[in-house]
Amino acid sequence: MPNIKSAKKRVKVIEKKTLQNKMFKSSMKTEVKKYNAAVASGDVAAAEAAYKAATKKIDVAASKGIIHKNAAARKKSQFTKALNGMQK
């Protein structure tokens, strides 16, 4: 445990930020699961709506540094490919 006042404060701040990141990452994963379920069911309209929500969450996560920007791009590319495959 830190003894210096500023170090103690940093520990508190980091705990809060870690919790916020976990909460956001969890909500992002939920949106991804909803999208995957919509694709699996074959409902194009639901998949398009879920696609928009999931890609938005992924973009925000990448901009906040919760996930790497290349990982975000890869996920979005996979989602787009799956959605386009459904529409044909």
Beta strands, then each sheet from edge to edge (+ up, - down):
end
